[in-house]
Each structure stands twice: as structure tokens, then as C-alpha cells.
Amino acid sequence: MYKTINPKNISQGSLNHYLLSAVAPRPICFASTIDKAGNVNLGPFSFFNVFSFNPPIMIFSVVRRGRDNTTKHTYQNIMEVKEVVINVVTYPIVEQMSLTSMEYAKGVNEFVKAGLTQVDSQQIRPPRVGEAAAAFECVVEQVIELGEGPGAGILIVAKVVLMHFQETYLNEKGNLDIPKLDLVARMGGSWYCRATPEALFEIPKPLKTKGIGVDQLPKHIRNSSILTGNNLGRLANVEALPTKEIIQEFKKSADYRKLGTDLLGNQEAIHKLAKKWLAEDIETEKVLTLLLCRDNS
């Protein structure tokens, strides 16, 4: 059963709750800007992502306040100085980031209020956050207003002109170390989530080839009461099913003999073992070979 809602039939507050709770986690744009008088502003925005590599474009949305339709200092500053630094938010600074969302008066420097280090940028005027694991100096290419009423978003289209990465978060190849980053994302209400190593997982994706698809898996695999949708998605992400020769070779192996005849004679037990192997990231082709052994007995 589903609860179906027409956005036009609920309050803006309720709509906000459903949208922000369901569309999550959202990366956080920790934006630093400056006005013509040199007043610095720093604030977080979770309507944010990267949208292009060539040119490198990031977009975030500054939403008009729901209570009085006023705009935030970030937007006001960008309309005066079309530059912004987009800093990423990691767990060590999440509470300081949250503090900058307070509606301080115009001219109050959130860097100071939050106890964050203000570092001069190299190509633009707004400073960057010294504690940020990564910071992107950007020039604003477009400002797109999606509406004029309370709650309407204002898209800030920003082109990256310079990037800064703390070496602490780089691996031996000079790339960002994803587990080490400890990034934070926004959920609904006052909830956040943390990309800890325990929460991260990889899904192998063929970039130059196509997986066979779930529809090409044997029926007993597709209709398994043991294997999950995720399991089937992993199994179907191969270029071809194991050949009879590969299956026969596996049957001659020590690994196969160790399984025992009781297990090999029970399809449900084989499926349970396959599910266990998938959870342990055993090579997909080997799992498929196990599952197909009974088909080629």
C-alpha cells in the first residue's frame, strides 16, 4: 500500500518534510561568499551536486525563506560578487558547519562565529575554509530563479576554476581516499549521515561492456527465494554465463570437493552459500559457476 499525495494539497512545511526526508542523503555545499564591501559570509546548502566535468560545473540552490520570502546573504553576496568557494563538509567540522546556518545579521562573519580558519583564495575574492578536506574556487556562471514566492529555489551555477585538497586525505596515487574522507551528508529534519568506512561499499561496474541482465539468468536463480534483488543484480553484471568447460573444471577442483555431497545435492543450500559468497565479495563468476553446477551435473 502507498500513501499518495498531491503536492498542491498539503502545506509547504509538510511538502518540505516529505521531499527532504525521501531525497537523501544529500551532499552539502559549504559556500563562502563576499559582498562588494568585503563582508564575508559562510553557509551550508544541501540542494547541491556536481553537474558537469567539461566544463566543471557545480550547482546549489539558495531557497527563499518560507516565512517571509526573503533571501539569504549568500544569494545577496553572489549578486554583487559572482564568485563562491564550495567547501566540502567532513565529520570533524559538522557541528561548526551547522552553527553557520544560524541567521546572523548582515556583516557578521560566520568563519569567526564557528571558529573556522579563513584562508585566502588564489583566483577569486571569497576565502575558503582551512579545515575543509576539499575546497573549490568557483566563478558564478548563471543565477536561475525558479519562482518568486516563499520556498522557491534560486540555482547558483558555479564553474570550478581552482581546487584544493588536504594531502591528509590523499592516497599513494594522489587521489582522494574515499573511506578516509569521512564525508557528511544531509538527511531530513535534524538528521545527518556519515560516510564511515563501515557504511561504504563498492559495486563493480563494467564501463566498456554490458552485463547480461537478470532476464538471462537461469530460472531457478531468477526465482530464488534466497537470493535478493541486489544478489541478482550482481550476478547479472557479467558479460556471459560460465561455460560448460569452466563448470566442469570447477567440479574437479578441491574447492568443489570440500563443499560435500549433502550441500551440492540441495539447491536451497547452494543458494544460501552463493548469497554468503556474494556478501564476502567472492568473484561473481565463481558464484555463478557454483549456482550452475546442478544444471550441468
TORKOL-4160 file (C-alpha; in steps of 0.2 Angstrom, whole numbers, padded with zeros to 4 digits, m for minus):
297
<pt num="1" X="0000" Y="0000" Z="0000"/>
<pt num="2" X="0006" Y="0018" Z="m0004"/>
<pt num="3" X="0001" Y="0034" Z="0003"/>
<pt num="4" X="m0001" Y="0045" Z="m0012"/>
<pt num="5" X="0000" Y="0064" Z="m0010"/>
<pt num="6" X="m0003" Y="0079" Z="m0022"/>
<pt num="7" X="0009" Y="0092" Z="m0018"/>
<pt num="8" X="m0004" Y="0105" Z="m0020"/>
<pt num="9" X="m0015" Y="0098" Z="m0006"/>
<pt num="10" X="m0003" Y="0099" Z="0008"/>
<pt num="11" X="0006" Y="0113" Z="0017"/>
<pt num="12" X="0023" Y="0119" Z="0012"/>
<pt num="13" X="0030" Y="0113" Z="0029"/>
<pt num="14" X="0023" Y="0095" Z="0025"/>
<pt num="15" X="0030" Y="0096" Z="0007"/>
<pt num="16" X="0047" Y="0101" Z="0014"/>
<pt num="17" X="0047" Y="0086" Z="0026"/>
<pt num="18" X="0042" Y="0073" Z="0013"/>
<pt num="19" X="0055" Y="0080" Z="0000"/>
<pt num="20" X="0069" Y="0082" Z="0011"/>
<pt num="21" X="0067" Y="0065" Z="0020"/>
<pt num="22" X="0065" Y="0055" Z="0005"/>
<pt num="23" X="0078" Y="0063" Z="m0007"/>
<pt num="24" X="0093" Y="0059" Z="0004"/>
<pt num="25" X="0107" Y="0059" Z="0008"/>
<pt num="26" X="0112" Y="0075" Z="0000"/>
<pt num="27" X="0129" Y="0082" Z="m0001"/>
<pt num="28" X="0132" Y="0098" Z="0007"/>
<pt num="29" X="0139" Y="0114" Z="m0001"/>
<pt num="30" X="0148" Y="0124" Z="0012"/>
<pt num="31" X="0148" Y="0141" Z="0002"/>
<pt num="32" X="0159" Y="0156" Z="0006"/>
<pt num="33" X="0155" Y="0172" Z="m0002"/>
<pt num="34" X="0159" Y="0190" Z="m0001"/>
<pt num="35" X="0150" Y="0207" Z="m0004"/>
<pt num="36" X="0156" Y="0222" Z="m0013"/>
<pt num="37" X="0161" Y="0230" Z="0004"/>
<pt num="38" X="0172" Y="0215" Z="0008"/>
<pt num="39" X="0159" Y="0207" Z="0021"/>
<pt num="40" X="0162" Y="0188" Z="0021"/>
<pt num="41" X="0148" Y="0175" Z="0023"/>
<pt num="42" X="0148" Y="0156" Z="0026"/>
<pt num="43" X="0133" Y="0145" Z="0025"/>
<pt num="44" X="0128" Y="0127" Z="0021"/>
<pt num="45" X="0116" Y="0121" Z="0007"/>
<pt num="46" X="0111" Y="0104" Z="0004"/>
<pt num="47" X="0102" Y="0107" Z="m0013"/>
<pt num="48" X="0119" Y="0103" Z="m0021"/>
<pt num="49" X="0129" Y="0092" Z="m0033"/>
<pt num="50" X="0142" Y="0092" Z="m0047"/>
<pt num="51" X="0133" Y="0093" Z="m0064"/>
<pt num="52" X="0147" Y="0093" Z="m0077"/>
<pt num="53" X="0165" Y="0089" Z="m0080"/>
<pt num="54" X="0168" Y="0099" Z="m0096"/>
<pt num="55" X="0167" Y="0112" Z="m0091"/>
<pt num="56" X="0167" Y="0108" Z="m0072"/>
<pt num="57" X="0151" Y="0114" Z="m0065"/>
<pt num="58" X="0143" Y="0113" Z="m0048"/>
<pt num="59" X="0126" Y="0119" Z="m0044"/>
<pt num="60" X="0117" Y="0123" Z="m0027"/>
<pt num="61" X="0101" Y="0131" Z="m0023"/>
<pt num="62" X="0098" Y="0145" Z="m0011"/>
<pt num="63" X="0079" Y="0144" Z="m0006"/>
<pt num="64" X="0069" Y="0159" Z="m0002"/>
<pt num="65" X="0063" Y="0159" Z="0016"/>
<pt num="66" X="0046" Y="0151" Z="0018"/>
<pt num="67" X="0040" Y="0163" Z="0032"/>
<pt num="68" X="0043" Y="0180" Z="0023"/>
<pt num="69" X="0050" Y="0176" Z="0006"/>
<pt num="70" X="0067" Y="0185" Z="0010"/>
<pt num="71" X="0083" Y="0179" Z="0003"/>
<pt num="72" X="0099" Y="0174" Z="0011"/>
<pt num="73" X="0116" Y="0183" Z="0012"/>
<pt num="74" X="0124" Y="0170" Z="0001"/>
<pt num="75" X="0112" Y="0175" Z="m0013"/>
<pt num="76" X="0114" Y="0193" Z="m0010"/>
<pt num="77" X="0133" Y="0192" Z="m0010"/>
<pt num="78" X="0133" Y="0182" Z="m0026"/>
<pt num="79" X="0123" Y="0196" Z="m0035"/>
<pt num="80" X="0136" Y="0208" Z="m0030"/>
<pt num="81" X="0152" Y="0197" Z="m0032"/>
<pt num="82" X="0149" Y="0182" Z="m0044"/>
<pt num="83" X="0161" Y="0171" Z="m0035"/>
<pt num="84" X="0160" Y="0157" Z="m0022"/>
<pt num="85" X="0171" Y="0144" Z="m0014"/>
<pt num="86" X="0162" Y="0127" Z="m0012"/>
<pt num="87" X="0170" Y="0118" Z="0003"/>
<pt num="88" X="0166" Y="0100" Z="0007"/>
<pt num="89" X="0159" Y="0095" Z="0024"/>
<pt num="90" X="0168" Y="0081" Z="0034"/>
<pt num="91" X="0163" Y="0074" Z="0051"/>
<pt num="92" X="0177" Y="0084" Z="0061"/>
<pt num="93" X="0168" Y="0101" Z="0056"/>
<pt num="94" X="0150" Y="0096" Z="0055"/>
<pt num="95" X="0145" Y="0105" Z="0071"/>
<pt num="96" X="0154" Y="0120" Z="0066"/>
<pt num="97" X="0145" Y="0119" Z="0049"/>
<pt num="98" X="0128" Y="0118" Z="0057"/>
<pt num="99" X="0132" Y="0133" Z="0068"/>
<pt num="100" X="0135" Y="0144" Z="0052"/>
<pt num="101" X="0117" Y="0140" Z="0047"/>
<pt num="102" X="0111" Y="0152" Z="0060"/>
<pt num="103" X="0104" Y="0168" Z="0053"/>
<pt num="104" X="0117" Y="0181" Z="0059"/>
<pt num="105" X="0115" Y="0199" Z="0055"/>
<pt num="106" X="0122" Y="0206" Z="0038"/>
<pt num="107" X="0140" Y="0209" Z="0040"/>
<pt num="108" X="0143" Y="0195" Z="0054"/>
<pt num="109" X="0157" Y="0184" Z="0049"/>
<pt num="110" X="0152" Y="0166" Z="0051"/>
<pt num="111" X="0170" Y="0160" Z="0050"/>
<pt num="112" X="0173" Y="0169" Z="0066"/>
<pt num="113" X="0157" Y="0163" Z="0074"/>
<pt num="114" X="0160" Y="0145" Z="0070"/>
<pt num="115" X="0179" Y="0146" Z="0074"/>
<pt num="116" X="0184" Y="0141" Z="0057"/>
<pt num="117" X="0200" Y="0146" Z="0048"/>
<pt num="118" X="0198" Y="0159" Z="0034"/>
<pt num="119" X="0211" Y="0156" Z="0020"/>
<pt num="120" X="0213" Y="0167" Z="0006"/>
<pt num="121" X="0208" Y="0160" Z="m0011"/>
<pt num="122" X="0221" Y="0162" Z="m0026"/>
<pt num="123" X="0209" Y="0166" Z="m0041"/>
<pt num="124" X="0194" Y="0173" Z="m0033"/>
<pt num="125" X="0189" Y="0185" Z="m0018"/>
<pt num="126" X="0179" Y="0174" Z="m0006"/>
<pt num="127" X="0190" Y="0165" Z="0006"/>
<pt num="128" X="0190" Y="0146" Z="0009"/>
<pt num="129" X="0188" Y="0135" Z="0024"/>
<pt num="130" X="0205" Y="0130" Z="0030"/>
<pt num="131" X="0198" Y="0115" Z="0039"/>
<pt num="132" X="0189" Y="0108" Z="0024"/>
<pt num="133" X="0196" Y="0092" Z="0016"/>
<pt num="134" X="0192" Y="0099" Z="m0001"/>
<pt num="135" X="0188" Y="0117" Z="m0007"/>
<pt num="136" X="0183" Y="0123" Z="m0025"/>
<pt num="137" X="0186" Y="0141" Z="m0030"/>
<pt num="138" X="0172" Y="0145" Z="m0042"/>
<pt num="139" X="0165" Y="0159" Z="m0053"/>
<pt num="140" X="0146" Y="0160" Z="m0055"/>
<pt num="141" X="0141" Y="0157" Z="m0072"/>
<pt num="142" X="0122" Y="0159" Z="m0070"/>
<pt num="143" X="0109" Y="0163" Z="m0057"/>
<pt num="144" X="0092" Y="0155" Z="m0061"/>
<pt num="145" X="0077" Y="0159" Z="m0051"/>
<pt num="146" X="0064" Y="0145" Z="m0050"/>
<pt num="147" X="0050" Y="0155" Z="m0043"/>
<pt num="148" X="0046" Y="0171" Z="m0034"/>
<pt num="149" X="0036" Y="0165" Z="m0019"/>
<pt num="150" X="0041" Y="0158" Z="m0002"/>
<pt num="151" X="0051" Y="0142" Z="m0004"/>
<pt num="152" X="0056" Y="0145" Z="m0022"/>
<pt num="153" X="0074" Y="0139" Z="m0026"/>
<pt num="154" X="0087" Y="0150" Z="m0034"/>
<pt num="155" X="0100" Y="0140" Z="m0043"/>
<pt num="156" X="0118" Y="0145" Z="m0042"/>
<pt num="157" X="0128" Y="0138" Z="m0057"/>
<pt num="158" X="0146" Y="0139" Z="m0052"/>
<pt num="159" X="0161" Y="0135" Z="m0063"/>
<pt num="160" X="0176" Y="0127" Z="m0054"/>
<pt num="161" X="0192" Y="0137" Z="m0058"/>
<pt num="162" X="0204" Y="0130" Z="m0044"/>
<pt num="163" X="0203" Y="0115" Z="m0032"/>
<pt num="164" X="0212" Y="0112" Z="m0016"/>
<pt num="165" X="0214" Y="0096" Z="m0007"/>
<pt num="166" X="0222" Y="0092" Z="0010"/>
<pt num="167" X="0236" Y="0080" Z="0007"/>
<pt num="168" X="0230" Y="0070" Z="0023"/>
<pt num="169" X="0215" Y="0064" Z="0013"/>
<pt num="170" X="0225" Y="0058" Z="m0002"/>
<pt num="171" X="0231" Y="0040" Z="m0006"/>
<pt num="172" X="0248" Y="0035" Z="m0013"/>
<pt num="173" X="0242" Y="0039" Z="m0030"/>
<pt num="174" X="0237" Y="0056" Z="m0026"/>
<pt num="175" X="0219" Y="0053" Z="m0027"/>
<pt num="176" X="0206" Y="0056" Z="m0014"/>
<pt num="177" X="0205" Y="0042" Z="m0001"/>
<pt num="178" X="0186" Y="0039" Z="0000"/>
<pt num="179" X="0185" Y="0030" Z="0016"/>
<pt num="180" X="0197" Y="0042" Z="0024"/>
<pt num="181" X="0187" Y="0057" Z="0019"/>
<pt num="182" X="0173" Y="0054" Z="0032"/>
<pt num="183" X="0161" Y="0065" Z="0022"/>
<pt num="184" X="0144" Y="0070" Z="0030"/>
<pt num="185" X="0128" Y="0072" Z="0021"/>
<pt num="186" X="0111" Y="0079" Z="0025"/>
<pt num="187" X="0095" Y="0069" Z="0029"/>
<pt num="188" X="0078" Y="0076" Z="0033"/>
<pt num="189" X="0074" Y="0086" Z="0049"/>
<pt num="190" X="0089" Y="0087" Z="0060"/>
<pt num="191" X="0097" Y="0071" Z="0054"/>
<pt num="192" X="0113" Y="0069" Z="0045"/>
<pt num="193" X="0123" Y="0053" Z="0039"/>
<pt num="194" X="0141" Y="0050" Z="0040"/>
<pt num="195" X="0151" Y="0040" Z="0026"/>
<pt num="196" X="0161" Y="0030" Z="0038"/>
<pt num="197" X="0172" Y="0015" Z="0031"/>
<pt num="198" X="0159" Y="0003" Z="0038"/>
<pt num="199" X="0145" Y="0012" Z="0029"/>
<pt num="200" X="0154" Y="0012" Z="0012"/>
<pt num="201" X="0153" Y="m0002" Z="m0001"/>
<pt num="202" X="0159" Y="m0004" Z="m0019"/>
<pt num="203" X="0149" Y="m0011" Z="m0034"/>
<pt num="204" X="0159" Y="m0017" Z="m0049"/>
<pt num="205" X="0153" Y="m0009" Z="m0065"/>
<pt num="206" X="0158" Y="m0013" Z="m0082"/>
<pt num="207" X="0161" Y="0003" Z="m0091"/>
<pt num="208" X="0165" Y="m0004" Z="m0109"/>
<pt num="209" X="0154" Y="m0020" Z="m0108"/>
<pt num="210" X="0136" Y="m0024" Z="m0105"/>
<pt num="211" X="0130" Y="m0036" Z="m0091"/>
<pt num="212" X="0119" Y="m0050" Z="m0097"/>
<pt num="213" X="0104" Y="m0044" Z="m0086"/>
<pt num="214" X="0093" Y="m0053" Z="m0074"/>
<pt num="215" X="0082" Y="m0059" Z="m0088"/>
<pt num="216" X="0097" Y="m0070" Z="m0095"/>
<pt num="217" X="0100" Y="m0079" Z="m0078"/>
<pt num="218" X="0093" Y="m0097" Z="m0077"/>
<pt num="219" X="0075" Y="m0098" Z="m0070"/>
<pt num="220" X="0080" Y="m0106" Z="m0053"/>
<pt num="221" X="0092" Y="m0091" Z="m0050"/>
<pt num="222" X="0079" Y="m0078" Z="m0055"/>
<pt num="223" X="0065" Y="m0085" Z="m0045"/>
<pt num="224" X="0076" Y="m0090" Z="m0030"/>
<pt num="225" X="0068" Y="m0087" Z="m0013"/>
<pt num="226" X="0085" Y="m0085" Z="m0005"/>
<pt num="227" X="0094" Y="m0073" Z="m0017"/>
<pt num="228" X="0089" Y="m0055" Z="m0016"/>
<pt num="229" X="0087" Y="m0042" Z="m0029"/>
<pt num="230" X="0104" Y="m0035" Z="m0025"/>
<pt num="231" X="0111" Y="m0053" Z="m0027"/>
<pt num="232" X="0103" Y="m0055" Z="m0044"/>
<pt num="233" X="0109" Y="m0038" Z="m0050"/>
<pt num="234" X="0127" Y="m0043" Z="m0045"/>
<pt num="235" X="0126" Y="m0060" Z="m0054"/>
<pt num="236" X="0118" Y="m0052" Z="m0069"/>
<pt num="237" X="0133" Y="m0039" Z="m0070"/>
<pt num="238" X="0144" Y="m0051" Z="m0081"/>
<pt num="239" X="0147" Y="m0052" Z="m0099"/>
<pt num="240" X="0142" Y="m0071" Z="m0101"/>
<pt num="241" X="0137" Y="m0086" Z="m0090"/>
<pt num="242" X="0151" Y="m0098" Z="m0086"/>
<pt num="243" X="0154" Y="m0111" Z="m0100"/>
<pt num="244" X="0151" Y="m0129" Z="m0098"/>
<pt num="245" X="0170" Y="m0131" Z="m0098"/>
<pt num="246" X="0173" Y="m0119" Z="m0084"/>
<pt num="247" X="0159" Y="m0128" Z="m0074"/>
<pt num="248" X="0167" Y="m0145" Z="m0077"/>
<pt num="249" X="0184" Y="m0138" Z="m0072"/>
<pt num="250" X="0177" Y="m0131" Z="m0055"/>
<pt num="251" X="0169" Y="m0148" Z="m0052"/>
<pt num="252" X="0187" Y="m0156" Z="m0052"/>
<pt num="253" X="0194" Y="m0143" Z="m0040"/>
<pt num="254" X="0197" Y="m0145" Z="m0022"/>
<pt num="255" X="0186" Y="m0131" Z="m0018"/>
<pt num="256" X="0171" Y="m0140" Z="m0025"/>
<pt num="257" X="0175" Y="m0157" Z="m0016"/>
<pt num="258" X="0176" Y="m0148" Z="0000"/>
<pt num="259" X="0158" Y="m0142" Z="m0001"/>
<pt num="260" X="0152" Y="m0160" Z="0001"/>
<pt num="261" X="0138" Y="m0170" Z="m0007"/>
<pt num="262" X="0125" Y="m0165" Z="0005"/>
<pt num="263" X="0126" Y="m0147" Z="0001"/>
<pt num="264" X="0128" Y="m0150" Z="m0018"/>
<pt num="265" X="0113" Y="m0160" Z="m0018"/>
<pt num="266" X="0102" Y="m0146" Z="m0011"/>
<pt num="267" X="0098" Y="m0132" Z="m0022"/>
<pt num="268" X="0092" Y="m0121" Z="m0007"/>
<pt num="269" X="0109" Y="m0124" Z="0002"/>
<pt num="270" X="0118" Y="m0119" Z="m0014"/>
<pt num="271" X="0108" Y="m0103" Z="m0015"/>
<pt num="272" X="0112" Y="m0099" Z="0003"/>
<pt num="273" X="0131" Y="m0102" Z="0000"/>
<pt num="274" X="0130" Y="m0091" Z="m0015"/>
<pt num="275" X="0122" Y="m0077" Z="m0005"/>
<pt num="276" X="0136" Y="m0079" Z="0008"/>
<pt num="277" X="0150" Y="m0079" Z="m0005"/>
<pt num="278" X="0142" Y="m0063" Z="m0013"/>
<pt num="279" X="0142" Y="m0055" Z="0004"/>
<pt num="280" X="0160" Y="m0059" Z="0006"/>
<pt num="281" X="0164" Y="m0052" Z="m0012"/>
<pt num="282" X="0169" Y="m0068" Z="m0019"/>
<pt num="283" X="0172" Y="m0067" Z="m0038"/>
<pt num="284" X="0155" Y="m0066" Z="m0046"/>
<pt num="285" X="0160" Y="m0079" Z="m0060"/>
<pt num="286" X="0164" Y="m0091" Z="m0046"/>
<pt num="287" X="0147" Y="m0089" Z="m0038"/>
<pt num="288" X="0138" Y="m0091" Z="m0054"/>
<pt num="289" X="0148" Y="m0107" Z="m0058"/>
<pt num="290" X="0143" Y="m0114" Z="m0041"/>
<pt num="291" X="0125" Y="m0110" Z="m0045"/>
<pt num="292" X="0126" Y="m0118" Z="m0062"/>
<pt num="293" X="0134" Y="m0134" Z="m0056"/>
<pt num="294" X="0117" Y="m0143" Z="m0054"/>
<pt num="295" X="0112" Y="m0138" Z="m0071"/>
<pt num="296" X="0127" Y="m0147" Z="m0078"/>
<pt num="297" X="0128" Y="m0162" Z="m0067"/>
